[in-house]
């Protein structure tokens, strides 16, 4: 290969005068990607300032759909808001991690003794099959001050969580699986869990009077993952029916409740409401002389409709 003398002289001049960097290949400088909006603004959790500033975080902790709501809400996830507890602040916890669970076969009975506990929290779930159960509070021989009859279409999608008051012990909780042998479910009980009756009544908001034989409905948006329901009276017996509807006359969950004293033993439960078009219907099945008060408010409000469940 022949090199022209003029080109060689020109190259030597540039190397001596301009420096070696004139002909060296410089790698492209790394540019930091700055998003138009911060992660908190996109998820609806931060201040709506528009474009992100210099200190805005560019990391997005994306949570898979299967792990987005396992047990309780995942912490630090921009896809899910913190629970909006309208009235009761975290009254029900995930007792599956702190207490042992048992399998209740179809047609079988399980009992738990509570000699000193003032209240118990009962949770039930299944592998996606229907759940039919009777829950009774026993206090002395042939004395049943509280009864709850439960039907749930899908025990995995809508696990059951209820707080039962057990004052003046000793008491016993009886759980009877009224379903067929092919429909077992899993149950877990923890003493002294959940809110006190006096605290639940004091903190509950928007208590509405439901006269005997009257009906109240509470529709909820699709972002509501679960609903807290509180029923109480002024000391008279409580007879009520709670239905979770999703679509016209499509009952996903039904609870028939009887309490001897609605002031001392109010009914409190968390009802899972996954999907859209959920309506809670509360019916006072007692005569007109026995009114009750009901509070039905969102418990967990999530950013995604799929964020539901307790396990």
N, C-alpha and C positions, 0 to 999 in steps of 0.2 A: 504494500500500500504506500503510495507516494503522497507526502504531506507538502502542501504549498508553503513556501517560505513566508509569504505575507500573512497567511492565517496563523502561522506559528509565532510570528513577531507580534501580531495583534493579541494573541492569547497571553503571551508573556507580559505585555504591557498591562493588561487588565489584572493579571495576578499580582503584579507589583504595586499597582496604583489603587485598584479598587478592593483588593483583598481576595482571599480564597473563597469567600462566601458568594461571590458573584456567579460562580458556576456550580456551586454545590446544591444538591437537591434537599430542600427543607421539608420535613414531614408536616402535614397539615396540623394546625393547632386544634386541640380538643375543645369543642364548644359544649358547654353545659346546657342541656335542654331545660328551658324554663317554661313550665306549663302556663296556659292562659289563666286558669283558675286553680286555686289551691285545693288540696284533697278535702279539707273540711268544708269548703264552699260547695264542691261537687256533691258531697254526701249530705249536705243540708244541715251540718252540725256546727258550722262556724259562722262568723260574721259575714254577711253578704257584702263584701267590699269590692267585688268584681275581680280584676286581675290580681294575681298573687304578687306579694312583695318579695324583697330579697331574702327574707327569712322564712318564706313559706316552704313547707315540707313538700317534697316531690315524691315521697314514697306512698304507695297505696297498698295497704295490707288487705289483699283480696282473700276473703274466706270462702272456701268451697261450700257449695249448697248443702252437702251432707254434714259438714261440721259447723255450719253457721249458727245453729242453735241446738247444741247438744247439752242437755241438762239445763243449764242457764245460759244466758247470752254470752257469746265470746267477747272478751274484753279487748278494747283497742280496735275493734272492727268498724271501719267507716260505713259498712253496709247496714248496720243495725244501730238504732238509737238506744239510749239508756231507757229502762222501763219508766214510763210515766205513771206513777202510782197516784192516782187521783183519790186521795183520801187515806189509804192505808199504805204505809211505807214498808215494803218487803215483808208482808205478814206471813207469807208461805214460802218455805224454802224447799230445796231439792233434798228430800230425806233419803233418797235411794243410795246416796254415797255414805251416809252416816248410820243407817240402820239396815238390819238384815231383812231380806224379803223372803216370802214363802209363796209356793204355787198352790192355788186353791182350785182343785179339780171341780168339774161340773157336778152339782148335787151334793157337795161336801160343805162342812161347817168348820170355821176357825174362830177361836176366841182369844182375846188378850185381856189380861187383868191389869187394872190401873188402880192400885190401892191408895196412892198419894197424889197422882197427877191431877191437875186442875183442868186439863184439856189434852186432847190428842189430835194429831194430824194423820189422816189416812189417805194413802195414795194407791191407785190401782191402774194397771196397764195390761195389755195383752199383745199378742203377736199380729195384730191386725184383725182379729176376730171380734165378734160382738161380745159385749159384757152385760150380763144380767145378774144383779146382786141385791141382797137385802142387808142393810146395816142397822143394827139395833144397839141401843145403850141399855145395859142391864144394871139396875140398882136395887139389890135385895131380891127376894123370891117373888116371882110373878109381877115385877114392877119394871115396865119398859117406858121410861119418860121420853125417849126419842127414837124415831124410826125414819129410815131413808130407803126408798126403793129406787134403784138406778138401772137405766138402760142406756147403753152407748153402742152406736153402730160399729165404730172402729176404735178399739181400745188402744191401738198404737198411735193413731193420729190425734185422738182426743183422750188422753189419760185423765183419770178422775182424781181430784184433790179436794178434800173437805176437812174442816176443823170442827171437831165435836167437843162441846163442853162437857166435862165430867166433874162437877162440883160435889162436895160432901161424899168422898169415897168411903169404902171401896166400891169401884165400878168395874164393869166388864164391857168390852166391845165385841159384839158377835157379827161375823161376816159370813153370809151364806150365799154360795154361788147357785143361783136358781136356774142357770143355763144347763144345757145338755152336757153329757160327758165329753163331747168333742170340743167344748169351748171352755178350757181352763183360762185363768188369768193369774197375774202376779200381784201380790199385795204387800204393802209395807206400812208399818205403824211406828210412830215416834211420840213419846209422851212430852207434855209441856212444850209443844211446838205450835207455832201460829200465834195470832193475836189474842189477847184476853177479850172476854165478852164486853167488858166495860170500855176498853180502849177501842174495840172495833165499832161500838155504837157511837162513842164520842168523836172518832175521827171520820166516820162515814159522812159523805156529802150527798146532797140532793136526795134525801130520804122522801119518798113519795108514799102517800097513804093509798092503800089498796083496800077498798071495802069488801066485805064478804060477798063472794060471787062475782067480783069485778075482775077485769083483765087489763094488764098493762104490757105493752110491747116496747122493746128497745132495739132499734136497728144500729148496726155498727159497720164502719168502713172496712175495706179489705186489709188495711194496714194494721188493724187491731189483731194481735196474736192471741190474746186471752182477755177474759172479762172477769171482774170480781163481783160476786153477788152476795148481798147481805139482806137477810129477812129477820124482822124482830116484831114483837108486840109490846104492849104495856103491862105484861104479866099474864095475859090470857093465853089459851092454847093457840098454837100455830098450825094451820093446815094449808099447804100450798103445793102447787105443781109448777115446775120450771121446765120449759122446753127450749131446746136449741134448734132453730129452723134454718135451713139453707135451701131456699126455693119454696114454691107453694106447697104447704103441708108436707114438707120433707123433713121429718124429725130425725135429727142426728143424735140427740141426747135428750133423755127425759128423766126427771127426778120428782118423785112424790115424797113430800116431807110432812112429818108430824112431830111436833114438840109440845110437851106438856106445859111448859112455861117459856114463852117467846122472849122474855126479858132475861131470865137466868140462863137459858140455853138458846141463844139466837143461832140461826143457820148462816154459815159463811163458807163459800166455796169459790174456787177459781175454775172457770169453764174455758176450755181451749176453743178458739174460733178461727181455725185456719181457712184460707180461701176467702171468697167474696160472697156477699149477699147473706150474711149471718144476721139473725134476729133472735133475741132472747124474749120469750113470752112467759110472763108470770101470772098465774091464776090463783086467786084466793078461793080455795075450795071449801072454806068454812062458811057458816051462815052469816047473815048480815050483821049480827050482833058481835062478830069477832073480826074487826078490821086488823090490818097489819101494815107495817111500813117496809118499803123495799128500796134498796140502793143497788143500781146496776151500772157500773162505770168501767171504762177500759183499764186493764191492769198492765199489760205489756203492749206497747205500740212499736212495731218494727217497720223498717224501711222496705222490707221485702215480704211478700205474701207467704213465701215458703218458710219464714222464720217462725216455727211453731213446734211445740212439743216440750216435754220435760225430761226426757232421758236421752 
